[in-house]
Amino acid sequence: MARHTLGMRSVRHALSTTFPLAIACGLCVWGCGALVGVDWDRVVVLDAGAGVGADGTAPGDDGGVGTGNDGGAGTDAGCVRGVTCAGKCGQIIDSCGALVDCGGCPTGLTCGGGGGPNRCGTGTCTPTCSGKSCGQSDGCSGPCLTGPCTASGTHCVAGVCRCDTTSCTGCCQTNSCLTGTDDTACGAGGNACTSCTLTGGTCKANACAAGPPSWKRETSGTTNVLYGVWGSGDTDIYAVGEAGLVLRSTGNGTWTVQTTPQTIQDLTGIWGSSNTNLYGVSSDLVWRSTGNGTWTNGQRPGSLSLNYVWGTSASDVYIVGASGTLFHSTNGGTSWDTPSAGTTKDLLCGWSSSPTNAYAVGTMGTVTHFTGSTWAIDPQITGADLFGVWGTAATDVYAVASGGILLHTTGGPTWTMQTLSGVTDNLRAMTGRSATDMTIVGENGVLLRSTGGGVWTPETGASGSTLTAVWESPNGEVYAVGVGGTILHRH
């Protein structure tokens, strides 16, 4: 007889018309496990554990998944529900994490004795779970109901790695333990993740905060212009600026001055590969710190002014500056190579998605792009000065420019111009943590945020101040700095 895989409605109809005795247990396919007296050459067993949960939630006719009986966050809507029991015996866990009972073997046969797990045969089989992970076959008739789980924040429950209140400190989405700090997946204590964006809120300290994110001005203790901001995390943020000024905050709203070797040169950029390996750049010096509160002058790799420093790791650090200046270090700043940038225009900013994909931008619409071997100039589409470049990935890169111009490329060399309605002020910098959380800052108080779809919304808080740099932590803490010692913080 040919085997047919039936949809939810078809199974429901087939069982109610062909096997009326089988549905005496209620929601047979969804809640009772294996059926008695069913021709398994015709019916595929569906997920017995993804049906009516402890909360009474049932899947719809579209095959949606309800809450599991374990009270966890449910099963993955993209998983394959059920297994085919034809020719199989014992218990099998499907890809949705449900335990399906395929029944025993006829008299005289042993489950696992047929040359493999869950196969009836005349041979013998000794189950073992020694050294095996959660849910792995015991070699005979069932899964290992205990054992280690590889995914962080999960533990083994009846052969399935579950995310719940006993294993996850963040929030559970399906059976994955997330950090719980994202606006679309917020929570703590192993409870189900919540999307704060559904109510127009944001995630703060693992809980949804009402309303849109707000900018607050923090006291910097200086009127110096601040040119750069960067942090290793939410509790380790730096701002640098005029006269060799370095400020640091632990995220508590208080900024303290750090010791620097001189107060003559302006610091125009800061970056670190970690909280103990920091770089700063000034007119012609590379400054270094181990995060101990003290900075020292490093090398003077060239004679021209340095504008910006960035990298992907301690062994992949770039510096750009005046007249096409480009330096690269692969040994933690011990020495600097001088690859050709392909231009003599001033380079103002840079960004890398990986060691083999980097961009530097500068005056008169200059974009130079590194793809693993050499730097090459992308075709110019504007004569405006490009002050900043940033991307979510190698195929999603932005550049901000004077006159309110925003450029975008899906990987170069072609760039397109995007419209920012009503924005004509110079855009100075951009940052983000994903394609649905991006921020642009600029002159005269420009603060723009996008949650995706090419839509940029003005935000308030700068009060007309010119902002020169912006940085966002992986948890969504955003800092913008600028003229007059301005420091803004958005939760």
C-alpha positions in Angstrom: 0.0 0.0 0.0 1.3 3.4 -0.9 2.2 5.7 2.1 0.6 9.1 2.3 1.6 12.0 4.5 -1.6 13.7 5.6 -2.1 17.4 6.6 -3.8 18.3 9.9 -7.3 18.5 8.5 -6.8 15.3 6.4 -5.5 13.4 9.5 -8.4 14.6 11.5 -10.9 13.5 8.9 -9.2 10.2 8.2 -9.1 9.3 11.9 -12.7 10.3 12.5 -14.0 8.3 9.5 -11.6 5.3 9.2 -10.6 4.8 12.8 -13.5 5.9 15.0 -12.3 3.9 18.0 -8.9 5.6 17.9 -10.3 9.0 18.8 -12.0 7.8 22.0 -9.1 9.3 23.9 -10.0 12.9 22.9 -7.7 15.0 20.7 -6.0 11.8 19.7 -3.2 12.9 17.4 -2.4 16.0 19.4 -2.7 14.8 23.0 -2.6 11.0 23.3 0.6 9.9 21.6 0.6 6.7 19.5 -2.7 5.4 18.3 -3.9 1.8 18.7 -5.1 -0.1 15.7 -3.9 2.5 13.1 -2.4 1.4 9.8 1.0 3.2 10.1 1.6 2.6 6.4 -1.1 5.2 5.9 -0.7 7.7 8.7 2.4 9.7 9.9 2.5 10.1 13.7 2.3 13.7 14.6 4.0 15.5 17.5 2.3 14.1 20.6 4.0 16.7 22.8 3.3 19.9 20.8 -0.5 19.8 21.3 -2.6 20.9 24.1 -0.3 22.3 26.7 -0.6 22.9 30.4 -2.1 26.3 29.6 -4.8 24.7 27.4 -3.3 26.1 24.2 -3.9 23.9 21.1 -2.4 24.1 17.6 -4.6 25.6 14.9 -5.5 23.8 11.7 -2.5 25.6 10.0 -0.2 23.4 12.0 0.8 26.1 14.5 2.5 24.9 17.7 1.0 25.4 21.1 2.7 25.5 24.5 4.3 22.2 25.4 3.2 20.2 28.4 6.5 21.1 30.1 5.3 24.7 30.4 8.3 25.8 28.4 8.3 28.3 25.6 6.9 25.8 23.1 8.4 24.2 20.1 10.1 25.6 17.0 7.5 26.5 14.4 10.0 25.5 11.7 10.5 22.0 12.9 9.1 18.8 11.4 6.3 17.5 13.4 6.2 13.7 14.0 8.0 10.7 12.6 7.0 7.8 10.4 6.7 4.7 12.6 6.4 2.2 9.7 9.0 -0.5 10.4 10.1 1.2 13.7 9.7 0.4 17.3 10.3 2.1 20.7 10.4 5.8 21.4 11.7 8.4 19.0 12.1 12.2 19.6 11.1 14.2 16.6 12.7 17.5 15.5 10.1 19.5 17.5 11.3 17.8 20.7 8.2 15.6 21.2 8.5 11.9 22.3 6.7 9.7 19.8 5.9 6.1 20.9 6.1 3.7 17.9 5.1 0.7 20.0 6.7 -2.6 20.8 7.8 -5.6 18.7 5.9 -8.8 17.9 6.5 -11.7 20.2 10.0 -13.1 19.9 11.5 -10.0 18.5 13.6 -7.3 20.3 13.5 -3.6 19.6 17.1 -2.7 18.5 17.7 -6.3 17.6 17.2 -5.7 13.9 20.5 -4.2 13.0 20.0 -0.7 14.3 18.2 1.4 16.8 14.3 1.3 16.8 14.3 -1.8 14.5 12.7 -5.1 15.5 14.8 -8.2 15.1 15.8 -11.5 16.5 19.1 -10.2 17.8 19.8 -8.8 21.3 20.4 -5.2 22.2 21.9 -3.6 25.3 20.9 0.0 25.7 23.6 2.5 26.9 23.7 6.2 27.4 27.2 6.4 28.7 29.0 9.4 27.2 26.0 10.4 25.1 24.3 13.7 25.0 20.7 14.4 25.9 18.2 12.9 23.4 20.8 10.7 21.6 19.7 7.2 20.9 20.5 4.6 23.5 21.2 2.2 20.6 18.1 0.1 21.1 14.6 1.4 21.7 14.7 4.9 23.0 16.5 8.2 23.5 18.8 9.0 26.4 16.6 10.9 28.8 19.5 12.5 30.6 22.9 13.8 29.5 24.6 17.1 28.6 23.1 19.8 26.4 25.4 21.8 24.1 23.3 24.9 23.9 24.1 27.4 26.6 21.3 28.0 29.1 19.5 24.7 28.4 19.2 21.4 30.4 18.0 17.9 29.7 14.3 17.2 30.4 13.1 13.7 29.4 15.5 13.5 26.5 15.0 17.1 25.2 17.3 20.1 25.8 14.9 22.6 27.3 15.2 26.3 28.1 13.4 27.2 31.3 13.6 28.9 34.7 16.1 26.4 36.1 18.7 26.8 33.3 18.5 30.2 31.7 19.4 33.6 33.2 18.0 35.5 30.1 14.8 34.6 28.4 13.6 31.5 26.5 12.6 31.7 22.9 11.5 28.3 21.7 14.1 26.2 23.5 16.9 28.7 23.0 18.3 30.8 25.9 18.8 34.4 24.7 20.4 37.3 26.6 17.0 38.9 27.1 18.4 42.4 26.3 17.0 42.9 22.8 13.9 45.0 22.2 12.4 42.1 20.3 13.4 39.4 22.8 13.4 40.8 26.3 13.2 39.0 29.6 15.0 37.3 32.5 15.0 34.3 34.7 14.3 31.7 32.0 10.8 33.1 31.3 9.5 33.4 27.8 11.0 36.3 25.7 8.8 39.4 25.2 8.8 41.7 22.2 8.8 45.2 23.7 8.3 46.8 20.2 4.8 45.5 20.1 3.8 48.1 22.7 6.2 50.8 21.5 8.7 50.1 24.3 12.3 49.1 24.7 14.2 46.6 26.6 16.1 47.9 29.6 17.8 45.8 32.3 16.0 42.7 30.8 12.5 44.3 31.2 10.3 46.2 28.8 10.3 49.9 29.5 7.3 51.9 28.4 7.5 54.3 25.5 10.3 55.0 23.0 13.9 55.2 24.0 14.9 58.5 25.4 18.1 60.5 25.3 19.5 62.0 28.5 22.3 64.5 28.9 25.1 63.4 31.2 27.6 65.8 32.9 31.0 65.5 31.2 32.7 68.2 33.4 34.2 69.8 30.3 33.4 72.3 27.5 36.0 70.7 25.2 34.8 69.4 21.9 34.6 65.6 22.1 35.5 63.8 18.8 35.2 60.2 19.6 33.3 57.6 21.8 33.7 53.9 22.2 33.2 51.2 24.8 34.0 47.6 25.4 30.6 47.1 27.0 27.8 48.8 29.0 30.0 49.5 32.0 33.2 50.6 30.2 32.8 53.6 27.9 35.3 56.2 26.8 35.0 59.7 25.2 38.0 61.6 23.8 38.5 65.1 22.5 40.3 68.4 22.5 43.6 68.9 24.3 44.3 65.2 24.9 41.1 64.7 26.9 40.1 61.2 27.8 36.9 60.6 29.9 35.6 57.2 31.1 32.3 56.1 32.6 31.1 52.8 34.1 27.6 53.5 32.7 26.4 55.2 35.8 26.2 58.7 34.3 29.5 59.9 35.9 32.6 60.6 33.8 36.1 60.8 35.2 39.2 62.2 33.5 42.1 59.8 32.8 45.8 60.5 32.9 47.3 61.4 29.5 50.9 62.2 28.5 50.1 65.7 27.1 47.4 68.2 26.6 48.5 69.7 23.3 47.2 67.4 20.6 43.5 66.7 20.1 42.4 63.1 20.3 40.2 62.5 17.3 39.4 58.8 17.7 39.3 55.8 20.1 38.9 52.1 19.7 39.8 48.9 21.5 40.0 45.2 20.8 39.1 44.7 24.4 38.9 46.6 27.7 42.6 46.1 28.2 43.9 47.0 24.7 42.9 50.5 23.8 44.0 52.8 20.9 43.6 56.6 20.6 44.8 58.8 17.7 45.7 62.4 17.6 47.5 64.7 15.1 50.3 62.3 14.4 50.5 60.0 17.4 49.0 56.7 18.4 48.1 56.6 22.1 47.8 53.3 24.0 46.2 52.2 27.3 45.8 48.8 29.0 42.6 50.1 30.7 44.3 51.0 33.9 43.4 54.7 33.7 46.7 55.9 32.2 47.6 56.6 28.6 51.0 56.7 26.9 52.2 57.9 23.6 52.8 55.1 21.2 54.5 55.3 17.8 54.5 58.1 15.3 53.8 56.0 12.2 53.8 59.0 9.9 54.0 62.8 9.8 50.4 63.5 8.7 47.3 64.0 10.9 45.5 60.9 12.1 41.7 61.0 12.2 40.2 57.6 13.1 41.2 54.2 14.4 39.2 50.9 14.2 39.7 47.2 13.7 38.2 43.7 14.0 40.7 42.3 16.5 44.1 42.9 18.2 45.8 41.6 15.0 43.7 43.7 12.6 43.9 47.4 13.4 43.5 50.4 10.9 44.2 54.1 11.2 43.3 56.7 8.5 44.2 60.3 8.2 45.1 63.3 6.0 46.0 63.0 2.3 45.1 59.4 2.0 47.0 58.2 5.1 46.3 54.6 5.8 48.1 52.4 8.4 47.5 48.7 9.2 48.9 46.6 12.1 48.7 42.8 12.4 50.8 42.6 15.5 48.9 44.6 18.1 50.3 48.0 17.1 54.0 47.0 17.5 54.5 48.0 13.9 52.4 49.6 11.1 52.2 48.7 7.4 51.4 51.5 4.9 49.1 50.0 2.2 48.1 52.3 -0.6 44.6 53.7 0.0 44.3 54.6 -3.7 43.6 58.3 -3.0 45.2 61.5 -1.7 42.0 62.8 -0.3 41.7 63.1 3.5 40.2 60.0 5.0 37.9 60.6 8.0 36.5 57.3 9.1 36.6 53.5 8.5 34.7 50.3 9.3 35.3 46.6 8.7 33.0 43.6 8.6 36.0 41.2 8.7 39.7 41.2 8.1 39.1 40.8 4.4 36.4 43.5 4.0 37.0 47.1 5.1 35.9 50.6 4.0 37.5 54.0 4.5 35.6 57.2 3.6 36.7 60.9 3.3 36.4 64.2 1.6 34.8 64.9 -1.7 32.8 61.7 -1.7 35.8 59.4 -1.4 35.2 55.7 -0.7 38.0 53.2 -0.8 37.3 49.5 -0.3 39.5 46.6 0.8 38.4 43.1 -0.3 41.3 41.0 0.9 44.3 42.0 -1.2 44.3 45.7 -2.2 42.3 48.9 -1.6 40.4 50.3 -4.6 38.3 53.4 -5.0 34.5 52.9 -5.5 32.9 55.1 -8.2 31.9 58.5 -6.8 28.2 59.4 -6.7 28.5 62.6 -4.6 31.0 65.4 -4.0 29.9 65.7 -0.4 32.4 65.0 2.4 31.8 61.6 3.9 32.2 61.8 7.7 31.2 58.3 8.8 30.8 54.7 7.6 29.2 51.7 9.3 27.4 48.5 8.4 25.4 45.7 9.8 27.2 43.2 7.5 29.4 43.1 4.4 26.3 43.4 2.3 24.7 46.2 4.2 26.9 49.3 4.6 26.1 53.0 5.0 28.0 56.2 4.7 26.9 59.6 6.2 27.8 62.9 4.6 27.5 66.6 4.6 24.1 68.1 3.5 22.1 65.3 5.1 23.2 62.8 2.5 23.0 59.0 3.4 24.6 56.5 1.1 24.1 52.7 1.0 25.8 49.7 -0.7 25.1 46.0 -0.7 28.8 45.3 -0.9 30.2 47.8 -3.4 31.4 49.2 -5.6 27.9 50.7 -6.4 26.4 53.0 -3.9 22.9 54.5 -3.9 21.6 57.7 -2.2 18.8 57.4 0.3 16.4 60.1 1.1 16.2 61.6 4.6 13.1 63.8 4.5 13.7 67.3 5.9 17.3 66.7 6.9 19.9 69.1 5.4 22.4 69.4 8.2 25.8 67.6 8.0 25.6 64.0 9.2 28.7 63.2 11.2 28.5 59.5 12.4 26.5 56.4 12.5 26.2 53.2 14.6 23.9 50.4 15.4 23.7 46.8 16.5 21.5 45.4 13.8 19.5 46.4 10.7 16.5 47.1 13.0 18.4 49.4 15.4 20.6 52.1 13.8 21.4 55.7 14.9 22.7 58.7 13.0 24.0 61.9 14.6 25.0 65.2 13.1 25.2 68.9 13.4 22.6 71.2 14.9 21.2 68.4 17.1 20.5 65.8 14.4 19.4 62.5 16.0 17.9 59.9 13.7 16.9 56.3 14.5 15.8 53.5 12.2 14.2 50.2 13.1 14.4 49.0 9.6 12.6 49.4 6.3 14.6 52.5 5.3 12.5 54.7 7.6 14.4 57.2 9.8 12.7 59.0 12.6 14.0 62.1 14.3 14.6 61.9 18.1 15.0 64.8 20.6 17.5 65.4 23.3 20.5 67.1 21.6 18.9 70.6 22.0 20.7 71.9 18.9 24.2 70.6 19.9 26.5 69.5 17.1 27.2 65.8 17.6 30.4 64.3 16.2 30.5 60.6 17.2 28.2 57.9 18.3 28.6 54.3 19.7 26.1 51.6 20.6 26.7 48.6 22.9 25.5 45.1 22.0 22.8 45.6 24.6 21.5 48.8 23.0 23.1 51.5 25.3 23.9 54.4 22.9 26.3 57.3 23.6 26.7 60.4 21.4 29.3 63.1 22.0 30.0 66.5 20.5 30.7 70.2 20.8 30.8 71.8 24.3 31.5 68.6 26.1 28.1 67.2 25.1 27.5 63.6 26.1 24.1 62.1 25.5 23.0 58.6 26.6 20.0 56.7 25.2 18.8 53.6 27.0 
